[in-house]
Amino acid sequence: MSEFLTYVGFYALSAYLYEQLRTPLRLLGMWLMNIVKTKPTLQERYGDWAAVTGSSDGIGKEYAKELARQGINVVLIARNEEKLRAVAKEIEIESEVKTKILIADFTKGTEVYEHIEKELADVPISILVNNVGSGKPLSLLKWSQEDTQNIIETNVVAVSHLSRIFFKRMKAAGIKGAIVNVSSGTELQPLPYGAYYAASKAYTRSFTLALKDEAKPFGIHVQLLSPNFVVTKINSYSSRIMEGGLFIPTAEEYARSSVSQLRDGVDETPGYFWHHVQNAIATALTWRMRTFVCFKFFINVTDKPKRKEQGK
């Protein structure tokens, strides 16, 4: 019996180490290769036009700016025209690339995808970054029907339609590009007081990892990008998170790291070194334990905890 338990323990440890070290070892390998030869640029690897959704703020905005610094032309997609024009101006001042803005409200249903296809029909998009998303820490009891529909449209429907559209376009045009689907560390367990958000990211994880294998034979790279906390507007419910820290980078720091990992061809990553460390620690716990920790965390981290909701 003791020998059997030893084998089981060895298998469990091996599986855990594989999951935790798969991406870091790839990054180490790329770093060692770069000592011998220069790694390809983003343009050489994927092409020179990117489309980034949710690019008026936060990670999307900084990701688009970082792509531009790497010489990639960018299409900025979001619903706020004024903010998009401001981001486009920032990019054009800082980087010698082309920009295009596209107004799209992903809560409006299928008509938005017809609009995007029409507007980008003549733009050779080779990098798609599905970043748009919404969420808030709130009991399910407090969600309205409209807000529920909106988060599903934004977090689930958008990544589904846009991945399908641009996968088909890249394949048809023979573009060996990249599709980056931005998920979240919440994909790893249910999230009380964030049930819709975590569930939508669990969908994104499953969908993206399946798409990765479908797209690979056509030379299309699909990446699951799953950040933990980053200093962005979506986390403004907590002054503590917005202060940042070692495990909570600014959006600019995060974008610099995650774009670098796209350039290295990583397919599944939190995108930031200290988020790798966080995940290694967290996943040593069972998902039930992580759910309990998240439950306690979200009760205490918000500036105005909704403690009364627990008894309703």
N, C-alpha and C positions, 0 to 999 in steps of 0.2 A: 504493500500500500504506500509506504513512504517513497519508494522509487517512482510509483505512478504520480504521486503528488509533486515530486521533483520535476518530472517531465511536464506536467500541467503548468507549474510555476515558470519553467523555462520558456514554454510556449507563450504564456501570457506576457512575460517580460519582453520576449522577442517581438511580439506583435505591437506592444506599447512603444518600444524603441523604434521600430520601423516607422510607425505613424509619426512619431515626434521628430525623427532625424532625417526623414526622407528629403524634405525641402532644404534644411540646413546643409546636408551633405552635398546636395546638388549645387547650392550656392558656393560651398567651399571648392567643389570641383571646378566651377566656372572661374573662381578667383585664381586657382592654380593654373588653369588653362590660359588665363589672360597674361600670366607672367611670360608664357612662351609665345603667344600670339595675341593680337588685338581682337577683342570680340566685335562682332558686327554691330553697327548702329541700329537704332530702331527702324530707320528707313530701309536699311539693307535687309533687315530681318522680315519686316512686315509691309512696308510701303509708306507713303507720305501724307495720307489724309486720315484723320481720326474724327469720330463723332462721339461727343461726351454728353450724356443726359444728366440733368440736375446740375448743370455747370455754372449756375449763377451764384452759388455759395459753397462753402465747406470743401469737402474732399473733391467734389466734382470740379469746382473752380480751380483749385490748386493742381489737380491732376491735369487739367487742360493746359494750365500755364507751364507745367513741367514738360508735357509733351512738346509744347511749342519751343521750349528751351533746347529740346533735342532735335529741332528742325522739322517737326511735324505740323502740317497745316491742320487747323481744328474747326470743326462745326460745333458750335455751342448751342445746346438744346435745353430749354427750360420755359417756364410760363411767364416770367417777368422780363419784359422787353428792356426796360430801363437798366436792370441789373446786367442783362446779357450784353448790352452795348458798352457798359462800363468795363466788363471783363474783357471784351474784344479789344477795347482801347488799350487796356493794360498790356495785353499780349502783344499788340502791334507796336507799342512803344518799346517793349523789352526785347522782343524777338522778331527776326525778319521772316515771318511766315504769313500765310494767308489765313483769314478768319471768315466765318460765315455764321450768322445767328439764325436760329430757327425757333419760332415761338410755338410751344406745344404744351398743352395742359393734359396730363395723362389721366386725369379723372373724368375726361369727356368721352371715353369709350373708343370704339373702333375707328371713328372718323379721324382721330389724331394720327393713326398709322398710315392712312391713305394720304394725308397731308405730308407726312415725313417722306414717304416713298416718292411722292411727286416732286417735292422740293430738292431731294437728293438724287434724283434720277441720273443726273449728269456728273455727280461728284463721286470719284472712285474711292469710296470709303474702304480702307484696309484695316483700320482698328476701330472697333466699336466698344465703348465703355458704358455699360448699363449701370449707371450710378444712381439714378433717380430713386428716391425712397422717402417714406415718411413714417413717423411713429411718435408715440408719447407714452410715458409711464402712467397708466390709468386703469382702474378696475373695469372689467367688461361691463359692469352695471352702468358705467358712465358714458359708454359709447352710444352715439346716435346711429340710426340706420344710414344716414348720409355719410357720416365719417367712416363707418364700417365698409361701405361700398368703395369709398375713396381710397382707403389704404390697400384694399385688395386690388383695385385698378392700378394703383401706383406701384405697389411692391411685387405683385404677382403677375398681373396681365402684361404690364410693360416689358418686363424682362422676357416673357414668353414670346410675345409678338416680335419684338425687335431682334431677338436672337434668331428666330425663324427667318425673318425677312433678310437679314444681312448674311446669314449662313447660306441661304439660297443664292443671294447676289454674288457672294465671294466665289462660291462653287461654279456658278454659271460663267463668271468672268475669269476664272482661273487664278484668282487672287489668293495668295498664301498669306492671309492676314491673321488677325487676332480678334477674339471676342472676350472681353473682360466683364464678368458679372460680379458686381459688388454685393457681397452678402454681409454677414456680421458674425462675431463670435457667439451671438445668441442662438445661432443655428444648431449649437451642440446640445442644447437642452431646452425644455419648456421654460417659459418665463412668466411667472405670476406678475400681474400688473404691467405686462408687456406681451400679452398672449398673442395678439394679432401680429405684432412685429416679429417675434421669434418664430412663429409658425410660418410666416411669409419667407423668412430667411432659411428655414429648414427646407422649404420648397425650392428656393433658389439653389441651395447646395445640391440637392438631389438632381434637379433639372440640369445644372451646369456640369456636374460630373458625368451624367449620361451623355450630354451634348459633346463633351470633350472626346469621348470615344467615337462618336459618329463623325465628328469633323476631322479627326486626325488623319484618316486615309486621304483626305483632300489637301493636306498640308496646311490646314487652318488650326491655329493654336487657340485653345479655349482655356481661360484661367478663372478659377474661383478665388476671389479676393475677399477675405473675411476679417476686417479690422475689429479690434476691440475698441475701447473708448478712445476717441480723438476729440480735440477741442473744436467742436463745430456747433452750429445753431441747434441741431437736433438734440444736443445734450444740455441745452441752456436751462433745463429744469433744475439743474444742480450747480450751484456756485463752486462746489468742491471739484467737480469734473472740469469745469471751465477754467480752473486755475492751472490745469495741466500737471505734468510731472514726468518722471522716468517712464512710467507705463502709459502715460496719456500724452502723446505728441501733439504738436500743432498740426493743422491740416497740411501746411507746407512741408513740414518734416516727414509726415506720413506719405505724401504724394511723391516726394523725392525718392524715398525708399521703395515704394510699391512700383513706380515706373521703372526703377532699376531692375527689379525682380521680373517685370514683364520683359525687359530687354534680355535678361538671362534665360528666358524661356521657362520659368517656373509655372507649373500648372495648378497648384493648390497651395495657398499661403495666406497667413494673416497679414503679410505685407510689410511687417516691421519687426525688427529683432526682438524687442522686449515683449511684443505680443506673442512671439514664438515661445518665449520663456513662460509667460502667463499661461498659455494653453498647455504647456508641458506639465505645469503644476496642477492646473484645474482638472485635466483629463485623467490624472491619477486617482481622482475621486469618481464614484459612480454618478450617473446622470441624475439619480434621485437626490444625492447629496448636493450636487451642483445646483439643482432646482431649489433646494431648501436655502442654500447660501444666497442665490439670486433673490429669492423671496424676501429674506431679511435685509439684503442690501438695498433693494428698491424701496422698502418701507423707510429706511433710515437715510438714504442718500438725497432724496428730493428735499427741496427747501421747505415745502409744505406737505408733509406726509399725510396721506389719506387714511389714517389709522381706523377711522370709524367704518370704512368700507368693509373691513374684515368681518364685522358682525352683521352685515346686511344680507 
